[in-house]
Amino acid sequence: MENLRNFCIISHVNHGKSTLSDRFLEITQTIPKEKMREQFLNLMDLEREKGITIKMQPVRMEYALGPNTYHLNLIDTPGHVDFSYEVSKSLAAVEGAILLVDATKGIQAQTLANLELAKKQNLVIIPAINKIDMPQARTEETKKDLSHLLNISPEEIFLISAKLGTNVKELLETVIEKVPPPKGDKEKPLRALIFSSKYDAFKGIIAYVRVVEGKIKAQDKIYLIQSATRGEAKEVGFFKPEFKPTPEVIAGEIGYIATGIKEPEKIRVGDTISLLNSEVEPLPGYEEPKPMVFLSIYPENADNLDLLKDSLEKLQLLDTALIFKPELKEGLGRGFQCGFLGLLHAEIISERLRREFGLELVLSTPSVIYKVIKNDNKEIMVYTASNWPNSSEIKEAKELWAKLQILTPIDYLGGISQLLETIESKNIKTDYLASGKTELIYEVPLREIINKNFYDKLKSVSRGFASMNYEILDWREGSFVKLDILLLAKKEEALSKIVSEKEAYSEGKKAVEKLKENLPPQLFAVPIQAAINGKIIARATIKAMRRDVIAPLYGGDYTRKRKLLEIQKKGKKELKERGRIQIPSKVFIEMFRG
């Protein structure tokens, strides 16, 4: 155990965590050169396409320093605000963290948020400034800011280029020197904390664990304390980063246990695995993640409902922040009401359902949670627009407000201030920090951050240099209505949304215009309408696709042409009366983005 180190890399999104992990894999020769590729630990195609880490990924490396060979367990973590729960889980499994800051952008909102999480776990923090090779790097300014933030000498901060490998070896050796070995007695009864899991058709659910005490071998009989479930360790091992079987995993180590259990609901992140018939206290688990965005998911083909349920259960194993429950909607049939941490999280899950499980989906418009007090003083929680009561039944409605923190270079302050004026917000304070940065603190309704895709707009207006973080404050009263969307005068429940009463007209107009842009044209004209309480407030029309039926006619009596045009007109009218628009799933995803 003295030669064991568990650590992770934390930072804001796109500050170079995955590239630094690549260099560690090369230095420790964990991955052969012929197999090495960029962002090696980003195993999903979606992660590579978007250039971000979505799932934390553990890997075990070996490195010789002096007379000793050290076993290093590294966890690469996400940086986007929607996946901060992944970071909190990985921090509970390690003793140290490399805090990585981009020299071109400096300290950002998620840098601060992830640092706070690491401090709560009492981890050893090793600061490093990345991308010092970039022409626009502001290395000295960033070093000064980081030393002030951590209250340390500037000499203690590593200056690296993960891309070129500059000073990366020295950083790894400092991890070995400064991060303490894990504590734990391998002679005590087994206690292992589950921090993630994955479904395998042959081995059952594979639990990713940090063994806190004791040891586990293949064929050991195991017991999951919280779910009161028995199982057998079909296989145990480490992450290389693929599964590498080993005879045993002992106290202090990060590894996996193939449980043989096939029911996803029996394996819970935060549960404690012990040996069967051993009396041990469960380990403190994780705080349950609280979903902020809700939407309904339906299979386009009703026969795929069971496949959708199985797919959601398998994704939930990897992603405990995903929640879902069955629901039934008129016109859409049976599906699931799902909760997510943010819009990106919702988009990633829906895309994974499509790619990994071959499902074509119908998605409702995303919504935040509302609290409604009805006339009979009964209080209900409203997760999606379909559950919104009639306006005559509502006595009072409340929504969640959040504290929004924005860090930006002063050059972009004007554009960001204009962006904040477009949403309902209340300025709490503005601080001018060192190195030309400004910190803005606002109180904002959560729906303004989620429904209007504020994160992407902030990145756009600041060219990626501004960053944000938010935390929930409390419930506050508001005035809201349900906005219905009609296609061919038929209500499309999946496109309904809850909006602020004063923004109803602009939201309705925006929704019909966006649908007009994204819906494919039909053989007949398609009217798109937005309505509140049955009253139409906005309309747009998609023109019919035209075919020139008189093109083959040359000369002759005009009545022949007229007859053909009348037949075409009648046919279009009949099509329109019988027609129902099939909305492609990509249209729903576009509607997400606001």
PAKE-378457 format. One line per 2 residues: number of its first residue (from 1); their letters; for each residue x, y, z of C-alpha. Coordinates in Angstrom, 1 decimal. Layout:
<rs>
NUM> a> X Y Z ~ ...
</rs>
This chain:
<rs>
1> me> 0.0 0.0 0.0 ~ 3.0 2.4 0.6
3> nl> 3.6 2.3 -3.2 ~ 0.0 3.0 -4.1
5> rn> -1.4 6.4 -5.2 ~ -5.0 7.4 -6.1
7> fc> -5.5 10.7 -7.7 ~ -7.7 12.5 -10.3
9> ii> -7.4 15.6 -12.6 ~ -10.0 18.4 -12.1
11> sh> -10.5 21.6 -14.0 ~ -12.9 23.7 -16.1
13> vn> -14.1 22.2 -19.4 ~ -11.5 22.2 -22.2
15> hg> -8.5 23.0 -20.0 ~ -6.6 19.9 -21.1
17> ks> -7.5 17.1 -18.6 ~ -7.7 14.3 -21.3
19> tl> -4.6 15.5 -23.1 ~ -2.7 15.4 -19.7
21> sd> -4.0 11.9 -19.1 ~ -2.7 10.9 -22.6
23> rf> 0.9 12.0 -21.6 ~ 0.7 10.1 -18.3
25> le> -0.3 6.9 -20.2 ~ 2.7 7.4 -22.5
27> it> 5.2 8.2 -19.7 ~ 4.1 5.1 -17.8
29> qt> 3.9 3.0 -21.0 ~ 0.4 1.8 -20.0
31> ip> -0.7 1.9 -23.6 ~ 1.6 0.6 -26.3
33> ke> 2.7 3.3 -28.8 ~ 0.9 1.6 -31.7
35> km> -2.4 1.7 -29.8 ~ -2.1 5.2 -28.5
37> re> -4.6 7.8 -29.8 ~ -5.6 11.3 -28.7
39> qf> -8.0 11.5 -25.7 ~ -7.5 7.8 -25.1
41> ln> -9.6 7.8 -21.9 ~ -12.6 9.3 -23.7
43> lm> -14.0 6.0 -24.8 ~ -17.3 7.2 -26.2
45> dl> -17.6 8.5 -29.8 ~ -19.8 11.3 -28.4
47> er> -16.9 12.4 -26.2 ~ -14.6 12.6 -29.1
49> ek> -17.0 14.4 -31.4 ~ -17.9 17.1 -28.8
51> gi> -14.3 17.3 -27.4 ~ -15.4 16.9 -23.8
53> ti> -15.3 14.3 -21.1 ~ -18.7 13.0 -20.2
55> km> -17.9 9.9 -18.0 ~ -15.2 9.7 -15.5
57> qp> -12.7 7.0 -16.5 ~ -10.3 5.2 -14.1
59> vr> -7.0 3.7 -15.3 ~ -4.2 2.0 -13.4
61> me> -0.6 2.8 -14.3 ~ 2.8 1.7 -13.1
63> ya> 5.9 4.0 -12.8 ~ 9.4 3.3 -11.5
65> lg> 10.9 6.1 -9.3 ~ 14.1 5.4 -7.5
67> pn> 14.2 1.8 -6.1 ~ 10.4 1.6 -6.0
69> ty> 7.7 0.8 -8.6 ~ 4.5 2.7 -7.9
71> hl> 0.9 1.7 -8.8 ~ -1.0 4.9 -9.8
73> nl> -4.8 4.9 -10.1 ~ -5.8 7.9 -12.1
75> id> -9.4 9.1 -12.7 ~ -10.0 11.5 -15.6
77> tp> -13.1 13.6 -14.7 ~ -15.5 15.8 -16.7
79> gh> -15.4 19.6 -16.6 ~ -18.8 20.7 -17.8
81> vd> -21.2 22.0 -15.2 ~ -23.8 19.4 -16.1
83> fs> -21.4 16.6 -15.1 ~ -20.1 17.9 -11.8
85> ye> -21.8 15.0 -10.0 ~ -19.3 12.7 -11.8
87> vs> -16.4 14.8 -10.3 ~ -17.8 14.5 -6.8
89> ks> -17.9 10.7 -7.0 ~ -14.4 10.4 -8.3
91> la> -13.0 12.8 -5.5 ~ -14.4 10.4 -2.9
93> av> -12.3 7.6 -4.3 ~ -8.9 9.3 -4.2
95> eg> -6.4 11.1 -1.9 ~ -5.1 13.8 -4.2
97> ai> -6.1 15.9 -7.2 ~ -4.2 17.8 -9.9
99> ll> -5.9 21.2 -10.3 ~ -5.4 22.1 -14.0
101> vd> -5.8 25.7 -15.3 ~ -5.6 26.8 -18.9
103> at> -2.9 29.6 -19.2 ~ -4.9 31.2 -22.1
105> kg> -8.2 31.5 -20.1 ~ -7.1 31.5 -16.4
107> iq> -9.2 30.5 -13.5 ~ -12.8 29.8 -14.5
109> aq> -16.1 29.1 -12.7 ~ -15.8 25.3 -12.7
111> tl> -12.2 25.6 -11.5 ~ -13.5 27.1 -8.4
113> an> -16.5 24.8 -8.0 ~ -14.3 21.6 -8.4
115> le> -11.7 23.0 -6.1 ~ -14.4 23.5 -3.4
117> la> -15.5 19.8 -3.9 ~ -11.8 18.7 -3.5
119> kk> -11.3 20.7 -0.3 ~ -14.5 19.1 1.2
121> qn> -12.8 15.7 0.7 ~ -9.5 17.0 2.3
123> lv> -7.5 16.1 -0.8 ~ -3.9 17.1 -1.4
125> ii> -4.1 19.7 -4.2 ~ -1.3 19.9 -6.8
127> pa> -1.8 23.0 -9.0 ~ -0.7 23.1 -12.6
129> in> -1.0 25.6 -15.4 ~ -1.4 24.1 -18.8
131> ki> -1.0 25.3 -22.4 ~ 2.1 27.5 -21.6
133> dm> 3.2 26.8 -25.3 ~ 0.3 28.8 -26.7
135> pq> 1.1 32.3 -28.1 ~ -1.9 33.8 -26.2
137> ar> -0.9 32.2 -22.9 ~ -0.9 34.6 -19.9
139> te> 1.2 32.3 -17.7 ~ 2.5 34.8 -15.2
141> et> -0.9 36.4 -14.6 ~ -2.5 33.0 -14.2
143> kk> 0.3 31.8 -11.8 ~ -0.3 34.9 -9.7
145> dl> -4.1 34.4 -9.6 ~ -3.7 30.7 -8.7
147> sh> -1.1 31.2 -6.0 ~ -3.5 33.8 -4.4
149> ll> -6.5 31.4 -4.7 ~ -4.6 28.5 -3.0
151> ni> -2.6 30.8 -0.7 ~ 0.7 29.2 -1.8
153> sp> 4.0 30.4 -3.2 ~ 4.0 30.8 -7.1
155> ee> 7.0 28.4 -7.1 ~ 4.8 25.5 -6.0
157> if> 2.7 25.8 -9.2 ~ 3.7 23.5 -12.2
159> li> 4.0 25.1 -15.6 ~ 3.2 22.4 -18.2
161> sa> 2.2 21.8 -21.8 ~ 0.2 18.6 -21.9
163> kl> 0.3 18.7 -25.7 ~ 4.1 18.8 -25.9
165> gt> 4.8 16.9 -22.7 ~ 6.7 19.8 -21.1
167> nv> 7.2 19.2 -17.3 ~ 4.6 16.4 -17.3
169> ke> 7.0 13.8 -16.0 ~ 8.0 16.1 -13.1
171> ll> 4.3 16.7 -12.4 ~ 3.7 12.9 -12.2
173> et> 6.7 12.4 -9.8 ~ 5.4 15.2 -7.6
175> vi> 2.0 13.3 -7.4 ~ 4.0 10.3 -6.1
177> ek> 5.9 12.5 -3.6 ~ 3.0 14.6 -2.3
179> vp> -0.2 12.5 -2.5 ~ -0.3 10.2 0.5
181> pp> -0.8 6.5 0.1 ~ -4.3 5.3 1.0
183> kg> -5.2 4.1 4.4 ~ -7.0 0.9 5.2
185> dk> -6.4 -2.5 6.7 ~ -6.5 -5.5 4.3
187> ek> -6.9 -7.9 7.3 ~ -10.3 -6.4 8.3
189> pl> -13.6 -7.6 6.8 ~ -14.3 -6.3 3.3
191> ra> -15.9 -2.9 2.8 ~ -15.9 -1.6 -0.8
193> li> -17.6 1.6 -2.0 ~ -19.4 1.5 -5.4
195> fs> -18.7 4.7 -7.4 ~ -19.9 3.6 -10.8
197> sk> -21.1 0.5 -12.6 ~ -21.6 -1.0 -16.1
199> yd> -23.8 -3.7 -17.6 ~ -22.2 -6.8 -19.1
201> af> -24.5 -9.5 -20.7 ~ -22.1 -12.3 -19.6
203> kg> -20.6 -11.2 -16.3 ~ -23.7 -9.3 -14.9
205> ii> -23.3 -5.8 -13.6 ~ -19.7 -4.8 -13.1
207> ay> -19.3 -2.5 -10.1 ~ -16.5 0.0 -10.1
209> vr> -15.2 0.1 -6.5 ~ -12.8 1.7 -4.1
211> vv> -11.8 -1.0 -1.6 ~ -11.6 0.8 1.8
213> eg> -10.9 -2.2 4.0 ~ -10.3 -5.9 3.5
215> ki> -9.8 -7.7 0.2 ~ -11.8 -9.5 -2.4
217> ka> -11.0 -12.5 -4.7 ~ -12.8 -14.1 -7.6
219> qd> -15.5 -16.6 -6.4 ~ -16.0 -14.8 -3.1
221> ki> -19.6 -14.6 -2.0 ~ -20.6 -10.9 -1.7
223> yl> -23.4 -8.9 -0.1 ~ -24.6 -5.5 -1.0
225> iq> -25.7 -3.8 2.2 ~ -28.2 -1.2 1.1
227> sa> -30.1 -3.3 -1.5 ~ -29.8 -6.4 0.7
229> tr> -28.6 -8.4 -2.4 ~ -26.4 -11.5 -2.6
231> ge> -24.0 -12.2 -5.4 ~ -20.7 -13.8 -6.4
233> ak> -17.6 -12.1 -7.6 ~ -17.3 -13.7 -11.0
235> ev> -14.1 -11.7 -11.7 ~ -12.1 -8.9 -10.0
237> gf> -9.5 -6.7 -11.5 ~ -8.1 -3.3 -12.4
239> fk> -8.7 -0.8 -15.2 ~ -5.9 -0.7 -17.9
241> pe> -8.2 1.2 -18.9 ~ -10.0 -2.0 -20.3
243> fk> -10.9 -4.6 -17.6 ~ -7.7 -6.5 -16.5
245> pt> -8.5 -9.5 -14.2 ~ -6.3 -10.0 -11.2
247> pe> -6.3 -12.6 -8.3 ~ -7.5 -10.0 -5.7
249> vi> -8.1 -6.4 -5.0 ~ -7.1 -5.2 -1.6
251> ag> -7.7 -2.2 0.7 ~ -6.7 1.2 -0.8
253> ei> -7.1 0.0 -4.4 ~ -9.5 1.1 -7.1
255> gy> -10.8 -1.8 -9.2 ~ -13.9 -3.6 -10.4
257> ia> -16.1 -6.6 -9.3 ~ -18.1 -8.6 -11.8
259> tg> -21.1 -9.3 -9.6 ~ -23.1 -11.8 -11.7
261> ik> -26.2 -9.8 -10.8 ~ -28.4 -9.0 -13.8
263> ep> -31.0 -6.7 -12.3 ~ -29.8 -3.1 -12.6
265> ek> -32.0 -1.8 -9.7 ~ -30.0 -3.9 -7.2
267> ir> -26.7 -2.2 -7.9 ~ -26.6 1.4 -6.5
269> vg> -23.8 3.9 -6.6 ~ -22.8 4.7 -3.0
271> dt> -23.7 1.1 -1.8 ~ -21.2 -0.9 0.3
273> is> -20.1 -4.3 -0.9 ~ -19.1 -6.8 1.9
275> ll> -18.5 -10.5 2.1 ~ -21.5 -12.6 2.8
277> ns> -22.2 -13.2 6.5 ~ -19.8 -10.6 7.7
279> ev> -21.1 -7.9 10.1 ~ -19.8 -4.5 9.0
281> ep> -21.0 -1.0 9.1 ~ -21.9 0.5 5.6
283> lp> -19.7 3.2 4.3 ~ -21.0 6.8 4.0
285> gy> -22.4 6.9 0.4 ~ -22.9 9.9 -2.0
287> ee> -25.4 12.7 -1.8 ~ -28.2 11.9 -4.2
289> pk> -27.9 14.1 -7.4 ~ -30.9 16.4 -7.9
291> pm> -32.1 16.5 -11.5 ~ -32.9 20.0 -12.8
293> vf> -34.3 19.4 -16.2 ~ -37.2 17.1 -17.0
295> ls> -38.6 15.8 -20.3 ~ -40.6 12.9 -21.6
297> iy> -39.1 10.3 -23.9 ~ -41.3 8.0 -26.1
299> pe> -40.3 5.3 -28.6 ~ -41.4 6.3 -32.1
301> na> -42.4 2.7 -32.5 ~ -44.7 1.7 -29.6
303> dn> -43.3 -1.9 -29.8 ~ -39.9 -0.6 -28.6
305> ld> -41.2 0.4 -25.1 ~ -39.5 -2.5 -23.3
307> ll> -36.2 -1.9 -25.3 ~ -36.4 1.8 -24.2
309> kd> -36.9 0.7 -20.5 ~ -33.9 -1.7 -20.7
311> sl> -31.7 0.9 -22.4 ~ -32.5 3.6 -19.7
313> ek> -31.8 1.1 -17.0 ~ -28.4 0.3 -18.5
315> lq> -27.5 3.9 -18.9 ~ -28.6 4.6 -15.3
317> ll> -25.9 2.1 -14.1 ~ -23.3 4.4 -15.6
319> dt> -25.1 7.6 -14.8 ~ -26.9 7.8 -11.5
321> al> -27.9 11.4 -12.1 ~ -30.4 10.0 -14.7
323> if> -33.8 9.2 -13.2 ~ -37.0 8.0 -15.0
325> kp> -40.5 6.7 -14.4 ~ -43.2 5.4 -16.7
327> el> -45.9 7.8 -18.0 ~ -48.8 7.7 -20.4
329> ke> -49.8 10.6 -22.7 ~ -52.7 10.9 -25.0
331> gl> -51.6 10.8 -28.6 ~ -48.1 9.7 -27.7
333> gr> -48.8 6.5 -25.9 ~ -46.5 5.0 -23.2
335> gf> -43.1 6.4 -22.4 ~ -40.9 7.7 -19.6
337> qc> -40.6 10.9 -17.7 ~ -36.9 11.5 -17.3
339> gf> -34.8 13.9 -15.1 ~ -31.4 15.3 -16.0
341> lg> -28.8 17.6 -14.5 ~ -28.9 20.0 -17.5
343> ll> -29.6 20.4 -21.2 ~ -26.3 18.9 -22.3
345> ha> -26.9 15.9 -20.1 ~ -30.4 15.4 -21.7
347> ei> -28.9 15.7 -25.2 ~ -26.1 13.2 -24.5
349> is> -28.6 10.6 -23.1 ~ -31.0 10.9 -26.0
351> er> -28.1 10.7 -28.5 ~ -26.8 7.6 -26.7
353> lr> -30.2 5.9 -26.8 ~ -30.3 6.5 -30.5
355> re> -26.7 5.4 -31.3 ~ -26.1 2.6 -28.8
357> fg> -29.5 1.0 -28.7 ~ -30.9 1.9 -32.2
359> le> -34.0 3.7 -30.9 ~ -35.9 6.4 -32.7
361> lv> -37.4 8.7 -30.1 ~ -40.1 11.4 -29.6
363> ls> -38.9 13.9 -27.0 ~ -40.9 16.5 -25.2
365> tp> -39.7 20.1 -24.7 ~ -37.4 20.2 -21.7
367> sv> -38.8 21.9 -18.5 ~ -37.6 22.7 -15.0
369> iy> -39.6 21.7 -11.9 ~ -42.4 24.0 -10.7
371> kv> -44.4 23.9 -7.4 ~ -48.1 24.6 -7.9
373> ik> -50.6 25.2 -5.1 ~ -54.2 24.5 -6.3
375> nd> -57.4 26.2 -5.1 ~ -58.0 23.4 -2.6
377> nk> -54.5 24.2 -1.1 ~ -53.2 20.9 -2.4
379> ei> -49.5 21.2 -3.4 ~ -48.2 19.4 -6.5
381> mv> -44.8 19.2 -8.2 ~ -45.0 19.8 -12.0
383> yt> -42.1 18.2 -14.0 ~ -43.4 18.5 -17.6
385> as> -46.0 20.7 -19.4 ~ -48.4 17.8 -19.7
387> nw> -48.9 17.8 -15.9 ~ -49.7 21.6 -15.8
389> pn> -53.2 22.1 -14.3 ~ -55.8 24.3 -15.9
391> ss> -55.2 28.0 -15.1 ~ -58.6 28.1 -13.3
393> ei> -57.3 25.5 -10.8 ~ -54.1 27.4 -9.8
395> ke> -54.0 29.4 -6.7 ~ -50.2 30.0 -6.7
397> ak> -47.2 28.8 -8.7 ~ -43.5 28.9 -7.6
399> el> -40.2 28.2 -9.4 ~ -36.6 27.6 -8.3
401> wa> -34.2 30.5 -8.3 ~ -30.4 30.1 -8.5
403> kl> -27.3 32.1 -7.6 ~ -25.4 32.5 -10.9
405> qi> -21.7 33.2 -10.8 ~ -19.9 34.4 -14.0
407> lt> -16.2 34.9 -14.4 ~ -15.2 36.9 -17.5
409> pi> -12.3 38.9 -18.8 ~ -13.3 42.6 -18.6
411> dy> -13.2 42.9 -22.5 ~ -16.4 40.9 -22.7
413> lg> -18.3 42.5 -19.8 ~ -20.4 44.7 -22.1
415> gi> -21.7 41.8 -24.2 ~ -22.4 39.7 -21.1
417> sq> -24.2 42.5 -19.4 ~ -26.4 42.8 -22.6
419> ll> -27.0 39.0 -22.5 ~ -28.1 39.2 -18.8
421> et> -30.5 42.0 -19.7 ~ -32.4 39.6 -22.0
423> ie> -33.3 37.3 -19.1 ~ -35.0 37.9 -15.8
425> sk> -32.1 38.5 -13.4 ~ -31.1 40.5 -10.3
427> ni> -27.5 41.8 -9.8 ~ -26.1 41.0 -6.4
429> kt> -22.5 42.1 -6.9 ~ -19.8 42.9 -9.4
431> dy> -16.2 42.4 -8.3 ~ -13.2 43.5 -10.4
433> la> -10.5 40.9 -9.8 ~ -6.8 40.8 -10.6
435> sg> -5.5 40.2 -14.1 ~ -8.4 42.1 -15.8
437> kt> -11.2 39.6 -14.7 ~ -14.6 40.4 -13.4
439> el> -16.9 38.3 -11.2 ~ -20.6 38.8 -11.6
441> iy> -23.1 37.4 -9.1 ~ -26.7 37.4 -10.1
443> ev> -29.9 35.8 -8.8 ~ -31.8 34.2 -11.7
445> pl> -34.8 31.9 -12.2 ~ -33.5 28.4 -13.0
447> re> -35.7 28.3 -16.1 ~ -33.7 31.3 -17.6
449> ii> -30.5 29.2 -17.3 ~ -32.0 25.9 -18.5
451> nk> -34.8 26.7 -21.0 ~ -32.9 29.5 -22.8
453> nf> -29.6 27.6 -23.0 ~ -27.8 30.3 -21.2
455> yd> -24.5 28.4 -21.1 ~ -24.1 28.2 -24.9
457> kl> -25.1 31.9 -25.3 ~ -22.5 33.0 -22.7
459> ks> -19.8 31.0 -24.5 ~ -20.8 32.5 -27.8
461> vs> -20.8 36.2 -26.6 ~ -17.5 35.8 -24.8
463> rg> -15.7 33.7 -27.5 ~ -15.4 30.9 -24.9
465> fa> -13.5 33.0 -22.3 ~ -16.3 33.5 -19.8
467> sm> -17.5 30.7 -17.5 ~ -20.4 30.1 -15.2
469> ny> -21.5 28.1 -12.3 ~ -24.8 28.1 -10.4
471> ei> -26.3 26.8 -7.2 ~ -30.0 26.5 -6.2
473> ld> -31.3 29.1 -3.7 ~ -35.0 28.8 -3.0
475> wr> -38.6 28.7 -4.3 ~ -40.1 32.0 -5.4
477> eg> -43.6 33.0 -6.7 ~ -44.1 33.6 -10.4
479> sf> -46.8 33.8 -13.0 ~ -46.8 31.0 -15.7
481> vk> -48.9 29.5 -18.5 ~ -48.8 26.4 -20.6
483> ld> -47.9 27.2 -24.2 ~ -49.4 24.6 -26.7
485> il> -48.1 24.0 -30.2 ~ -50.6 22.9 -32.9
487> ll> -49.7 21.3 -36.2 ~ -52.6 21.0 -38.7
489> ak> -54.8 22.3 -35.8 ~ -53.8 19.2 -33.7
491> ke> -52.1 19.7 -30.4 ~ -48.6 18.2 -30.3
493> ea> -48.2 17.5 -26.6 ~ -44.5 16.8 -26.8
495> ls> -43.9 20.4 -28.0 ~ -45.9 22.0 -25.2
497> ki> -43.9 24.0 -22.6 ~ -44.4 26.1 -19.5
499> vs> -43.4 29.8 -19.9 ~ -43.5 33.0 -18.0
501> ek> -46.9 34.8 -18.7 ~ -45.2 38.0 -19.7
503> ea> -43.0 36.2 -22.2 ~ -45.7 34.0 -23.6
505> ys> -46.1 35.9 -26.9 ~ -42.4 36.1 -27.7
507> eg> -41.8 32.4 -26.7 ~ -44.8 31.3 -28.9
509> kk> -43.5 33.3 -31.9 ~ -40.0 31.9 -31.5
511> av> -41.3 28.3 -31.2 ~ -43.4 28.5 -34.4
513> ek> -40.5 30.1 -36.4 ~ -38.0 27.5 -35.2
515> lk> -40.4 24.7 -36.1 ~ -40.9 26.3 -39.5
517> en> -37.1 26.2 -40.1 ~ -36.6 22.6 -38.9
519> lp> -39.7 20.7 -39.9 ~ -39.4 19.0 -43.4
521> pq> -41.9 20.3 -46.0 ~ -44.9 18.1 -46.8
523> lf> -47.0 17.7 -50.0 ~ -49.5 20.0 -48.4
525> av> -49.3 23.3 -46.5 ~ -48.7 22.9 -42.8
527> pi> -49.9 25.6 -40.4 ~ -48.0 25.9 -37.1
529> qa> -49.8 27.6 -34.3 ~ -48.9 28.6 -30.7
531> ai> -51.8 28.8 -28.3 ~ -52.5 29.6 -24.6
533> ng> -55.8 28.4 -23.1 ~ -57.1 27.7 -26.6
535> ki> -56.3 31.2 -27.9 ~ -53.9 31.4 -30.9
537> ia> -51.1 33.9 -30.2 ~ -48.6 33.1 -33.1
539> ra> -48.7 31.3 -36.4 ~ -46.4 30.3 -39.3
541> ti> -47.0 28.2 -42.4 ~ -44.7 25.7 -44.1
543> ka> -45.5 25.9 -47.8 ~ -46.4 22.7 -49.7
545> mr> -43.8 21.1 -51.8 ~ -44.8 21.9 -55.4
547> rd> -44.7 19.6 -58.4 ~ -45.3 21.2 -61.8
549> vi> -48.1 18.9 -63.1 ~ -48.6 20.9 -66.3
551> ap> -44.9 20.8 -67.3 ~ -45.5 17.9 -69.8
553> ly> -48.3 19.8 -71.6 ~ -47.3 21.9 -74.7
555> gg> -49.8 24.2 -76.1 ~ -53.5 23.2 -76.3
557> dy> -56.5 24.5 -74.5 ~ -55.9 26.1 -71.1
559> tr> -58.9 24.1 -69.7 ~ -56.7 21.0 -69.8
561> kr> -54.0 22.6 -67.6 ~ -56.7 24.0 -65.3
563> kl> -58.2 20.5 -64.9 ~ -54.8 19.1 -63.8
565> le> -54.3 22.0 -61.3 ~ -57.7 21.4 -59.8
567> iq> -57.0 17.7 -59.4 ~ -53.7 18.5 -57.7
569> kk> -55.4 21.0 -55.4 ~ -58.1 18.5 -54.4
571> gk> -55.4 15.8 -53.7 ~ -53.5 18.2 -51.5
573> ke> -56.7 19.1 -49.6 ~ -57.5 15.4 -49.0
575> lk> -53.9 14.7 -47.9 ~ -54.0 17.6 -45.5
577> er> -57.3 16.4 -43.9 ~ -55.9 12.9 -43.5
579> gr> -52.3 13.9 -42.8 ~ -50.4 13.7 -39.6
581> iq> -46.9 15.1 -39.3 ~ -44.1 12.7 -38.3
583> ip> -41.7 14.9 -36.4 ~ -38.1 13.5 -36.7
585> sk> -36.2 13.2 -33.4 ~ -33.5 15.6 -34.6
587> vf> -36.2 18.4 -34.7 ~ -36.9 17.8 -31.0
589> ie> -33.2 18.1 -30.3 ~ -33.0 21.4 -32.2
591> mf> -36.0 22.6 -30.1 ~ -34.0 21.8 -26.9
593> rg> -31.4 24.4 -27.8 ~ -33.7 27.4 -27.5
</rs>
